[in-house]
Amino acid sequence: MKLYAKILLVSLLTLCTFKVYADDLITHVDLMSKVLNSTVLVRVEKDNVPAGHGSGVIISEDGNILTNYHVIHKADKIRVWLHKDRRRRSHEATVIGIDPVSDLALIDIDPWPDEVFNHASLEHDTTKIIAGVDVYAVGAPLSLGWSVTKGVINSINRPSFLTPYVYLIQHDAVIQEGSSGGPLFNLNGNVIGINTYVIAPTKGKIEKLQAYSGMGYAVQTDTIANSLMWMVQGVEVPRPAMKLNVINLNDDVRKFIFDKEGKVVPNTFGIIMNFLEEGDYGSLQGLKNFDVIVAIDGYPINDMRDMASYMQNKKPYDMVYLMIIRNGEFQILPYKLDKLEIPMEYYDRDNVTTIPPNTEGEKEEGDK
């Protein structure tokens, strides 16, 4: 090949590479503009004293903002700053609805004259929310407003430490105190979660010394969508509960129960009653220790996650029918659901953002 032909070929390849890079850069710039301009800084006052800060994301053109409930807990005044204003002016926000069970709140701001809000959309295609996908967390970690961190989804459908009926995304995009309420975006610029807390294991035997684990947790969009249906109406989100202590049944649990209690339990999946005492809610409904729930209203229950999934469509005080195995026999038991209660004193803690994990291992049991 002649020299001038080689030079021409190299030039063409360079131009093509530059164009691909330029296109990617433009796409990335547009994405960052979208995620930054829809993310807000939230500050609250209690008794006319600054009482904390967090983040949020605008989800409608008229100024509805999603944030964490613990950010605005008992706030007398809520102020919101937009990225485009560079903190020169703020909006005063009002609370539309709250969902303490999911640690979510919906607040609202009014636009200034001729102001248009940049808003983000929720990702409704849950098939795009899978482990290994790149994500961006935007917020104000340690008061550093509009910080962007990148990570990947580590796991989905994690049960919340408050209740198994709230699903969380586990990811490794860095979040800290102040990131609470901020959005977790996918590469399309859609919100897939609301960042709510980090895991900080206790280091050694010093109970108060905690080390950030590098894992953050965000409320998942399917939980957000369910909460929004009620929060926009300004009414309490209906949350049913069975009020049981249960364990996912598997071979290890079967062996443990046999070795410790001498009880033979079924060689099946399901959830098994644990620590039921006379006078407990489940006991008054007719359940006994070592009963195994294998279906609710005909819906198969293999583990706590199946039960949590089914309960998403139920309301407090609904009647359901449990298929249980007791003493090796199938029985149908009518069961009236109760109302899920979250102890609000939890939100009075100094630092809700940092959560020490369950040191006894991953806990997917329980129903409060």
QUINOR-V64561 format. One record per residue. N is the residue number from 1. RES is the residue in one small letter. PHI is phi in whole degrees, 0 to 359 (999 if undefined). PSI is psi in radians with two decimals (999 if undefined). Layout:
((N;RES;PHI;PSI) (N;RES;PHI;PSI))
This chain:
((1;m;999;2.34) (2;k;292;2.75) (3;l;300;-0.79) (4;y;295;-0.53) (5;a;291;-0.69) (6;k;296;-0.75) (7;i;298;-0.75) (8;l;297;-0.73) (9;l;296;-0.79) (10;v;298;-0.71) (11;s;296;-0.76) (12;l;296;-0.75) (13;l;297;-0.71) (14;t;296;-0.75) (15;l;297;-0.73) (16;c;296;-0.77) (17;t;298;-0.74) (18;f;296;-0.70) (19;k;296;-0.75) (20;v;299;-0.77) (21;y;298;-0.76) (22;a;297;-0.73) (23;d;298;-0.75) (24;d;297;-0.70) (25;l;295;-0.76) (26;i;298;-0.77) (27;t;300;-0.75) (28;h;293;-0.71) (29;v;298;-0.76) (30;d;297;-0.72) (31;l;297;-0.81) (32;m;295;-0.65) (33;s;298;-0.71) (34;k;293;-0.80) (35;v;287;-0.62) (36;l;287;-0.74) (37;n;283;-0.22) (38;s;260;-0.13) (39;t;266;2.46) (40;v;235;2.76) (41;l;261;2.31) (42;v;241;2.26) (43;r;233;2.50) (44;v;235;2.69) (45;e;235;2.49) (46;k;231;2.21) (47;d;56;0.69) (48;n;64;0.39) (49;v;237;2.33) (50;p;306;2.29) (51;a;232;0.18) (52;g;142;3.01) (53;h;213;2.86) (54;g;196;-2.74) (55;s;227;3.05) (56;g;195;3.07) (57;v;220;2.31) (58;i;285;2.22) (59;i;242;0.08) (60;s;210;2.70) (61;e;291;-0.27) (62;d;264;0.12) (63;g;102;0.32) (64;n;286;2.36) (65;i;231;2.28) (66;l;269;2.38) (67;t;210;-3.06) (68;n;275;2.56) (69;y;297;-0.67) (70;h;293;-0.29) (71;v;289;-0.66) (72;i;251;0.19) (73;h;306;2.08) (74;k;59;0.46) (75;a;286;2.42) (76;d;274;-0.56) (77;k;217;2.40) (78;i;236;2.17) (79;r;245;2.48) (80;v;231;2.31) (81;w;247;2.45) (82;l;260;2.64) (83;h;300;-0.71) (84;k;293;-0.39) (85;d;273;-0.20) (86;r;51;0.69) (87;r;67;0.27) (88;r;285;-0.52) (89;r;213;2.77) (90;s;228;2.82) (91;h;253;2.48) (92;e;270;2.29) (93;a;254;2.65) (94;t;242;2.64) (95;v;273;2.23) (96;i;266;-0.84) (97;g;202;2.73) (98;i;228;2.69) (99;d;217;1.40) (100;p;301;-0.50) (101;v;299;-0.69) (102;s;266;-0.02) (103;d;56;0.84) (104;l;235;2.64) (105;a;215;2.61) (106;l;242;2.06) (107;i;241;2.95) (108;d;220;2.46) (109;i;234;2.65) (110;d;261;2.49) (111;p;285;2.64) (112;w;290;2.85) (113;p;307;2.30) (114;d;66;0.23) (115;e;271;2.43) (116;v;240;2.26) (117;f;274;2.35) (118;n;276;2.19) (119;h;233;2.71) (120;a;256;2.83) (121;s;249;2.60) (122;l;284;2.49) (123;e;280;1.96) (124;h;268;-0.22) (125;d;271;1.65) (126;t;291;-0.24) (127;t;291;-0.28) (128;k;273;-0.12) (129;i;258;1.58) (130;i;223;2.78) (131;a;299;2.43) (132;g;96;-0.17) (133;v;281;2.42) (134;d;292;2.49) (135;v;218;2.77) (136;y;238;2.31) (137;a;255;2.30) (138;v;235;2.40) (139;g;174;-2.70) (140;a;235;1.09) (141;p;298;2.27) (142;l;54;0.62) (143;s;71;0.16) (144;l;273;1.56) (145;g;300;2.49) (146;w;54;0.86) (147;s;270;2.41) (148;v;247;2.22) (149;t;234;2.59) (150;k;245;2.51) (151;g;201;-2.86) (152;v;231;2.73) (153;i;288;2.21) (154;n;271;-0.65) (155;s;197;2.76) (156;i;235;2.96) (157;n;59;0.53) (158;r;290;2.37) (159;p;286;2.46) (160;s;295;2.65) (161;f;290;-0.32) (162;l;279;-0.72) (163;t;200;2.54) (164;p;286;-0.09) (165;y;274;0.01) (166;v;245;2.21) (167;y;263;2.44) (168;l;235;2.64) (169;i;262;2.27) (170;q;262;2.25) (171;h;215;2.96) (172;d;242;0.32) (173;a;290;2.28) (174;v;294;2.18) (175;i;229;2.68) (176;q;215;-3.09) (177;e;304;2.28) (178;g;105;-0.40) (179;s;282;-0.27) (180;s;306;2.29) (181;g;89;-0.19) (182;g;283;2.77) (183;p;277;2.65) (184;l;249;2.03) (185;f;257;2.63) (186;n;266;-3.10) (187;l;288;-0.18) (188;n;272;-0.03) (189;g;80;0.28) (190;n;263;2.57) (191;v;282;2.17) (192;i;249;-0.11) (193;g;190;2.86) (194;i;244;2.03) (195;n;296;2.34) (196;t;228;-0.62) (197;y;200;2.90) (198;v;241;2.70) (199;i;270;2.26) (200;a;228;1.61) (201;p;297;2.57) (202;t;289;2.32) (203;k;266;2.05) (204;g;65;-2.50) (205;k;260;0.06) (206;i;271;1.84) (207;e;299;-0.60) (208;k;271;-0.09) (209;l;267;1.95) (210;q;240;2.55) (211;a;241;2.25) (212;y;299;2.23) (213;s;275;-0.24) (214;g;89;0.03) (215;m;249;2.26) (216;g;247;2.81) (217;y;229;2.38) (218;a;230;2.41) (219;v;295;2.26) (220;q;283;2.69) (221;t;296;-0.54) (222;d;292;-0.64) (223;t;292;-0.72) (224;i;300;-0.81) (225;a;299;-0.72) (226;n;296;-0.75) (227;s;295;-0.72) (228;l;299;-0.62) (229;m;305;-0.60) (230;w;264;-0.66) (231;m;296;-0.63) (232;v;295;-0.38) (233;q;270;-0.11) (234;g;72;0.43) (235;v;242;2.81) (236;e;293;2.40) (237;v;287;2.11) (238;p;288;2.12) (239;r;234;1.92) (240;p;278;2.83) (241;a;209;2.61) (242;m;267;-0.26) (243;k;55;1.04) (244;l;230;2.69) (245;n;259;2.03) (246;v;228;2.84) (247;i;228;2.44) (248;n;295;2.23) (249;l;277;2.26) (250;n;208;-3.11) (251;d;298;-0.67) (252;d;295;-0.73) (253;v;294;-0.72) (254;r;301;-0.80) (255;k;295;-0.74) (256;f;298;-0.77) (257;i;295;-0.69) (258;f;294;-0.79) (259;d;294;-0.68) (260;k;270;-0.67) (261;e;251;-0.24) (262;g;72;0.32) (263;k;262;2.36) (264;v;265;2.07) (265;v;249;2.81) (266;p;297;2.60) (267;n;274;1.28) (268;t;207;3.03) (269;f;271;3.04) (270;g;139;-3.01) (271;i;240;2.36) (272;i;249;2.43) (273;m;294;2.45) (274;n;218;2.31) (275;f;62;0.56) (276;l;286;2.29) (277;e;241;2.74) (278;e;301;2.27) (279;g;97;-0.24) (280;d;295;2.76) (281;y;302;-0.82) (282;g;296;-0.64) (283;s;296;-0.73) (284;l;293;-0.40) (285;q;274;-0.10) (286;g;110;-0.01) (287;l;279;2.72) (288;k;228;2.77) (289;n;303;2.43) (290;f;76;0.07) (291;d;295;2.49) (292;v;242;2.11) (293;i;274;2.15) (294;v;244;-0.16) (295;a;198;2.61) (296;i;234;2.09) (297;d;53;0.61) (298;g;84;-0.08) (299;y;275;2.12) (300;p;298;2.34) (301;i;243;1.80) (302;n;268;-0.48) (303;d;200;-3.11) (304;m;298;-0.57) (305;r;296;-0.67) (306;d;297;-0.73) (307;m;295;-0.74) (308;a;298;-0.70) (309;s;297;-0.77) (310;y;293;-0.65) (311;m;290;-0.26) (312;q;301;-0.48) (313;n;261;0.10) (314;k;251;2.89) (315;k;236;2.78) (316;p;305;2.43) (317;y;76;0.12) (318;d;294;2.64) (319;m;263;2.24) (320;v;237;2.91) (321;y;239;2.06) (322;l;267;2.33) (323;m;265;2.06) (324;i;238;2.76) (325;i;249;2.09) (326;r;231;2.14) (327;n;54;0.68) (328;g;80;0.10) (329;e;239;2.53) (330;f;281;2.44) (331;q;219;2.67) (332;i;252;2.21) (333;l;234;2.09) (334;p;291;2.46) (335;y;216;2.16) (336;k;267;2.13) (337;l;289;2.64) (338;d;250;-3.00) (339;k;261;2.33) (340;l;287;2.23) (341;e;244;2.32) (342;i;248;2.19) (343;p;296;1.93) (344;m;293;-0.33) (345;e;296;-0.32) (346;y;304;-0.69) (347;y;283;-0.11) (348;d;276;-0.08) (349;r;295;2.73) (350;d;294;-0.71) (351;n;228;1.67) (352;v;279;-0.37) (353;t;292;-0.62) (354;t;263;2.10) (355;i;240;2.11) (356;p;287;2.37) (357;p;286;2.90) (358;n;292;1.99) (359;t;285;-0.13) (360;e;267;0.16) (361;g;112;2.98) (362;e;298;2.28) (363;k;249;1.98) (364;e;242;0.29) (365;e;259;2.93) (366;g;103;2.68) (367;d;198;1.95) (368;k;259;999))
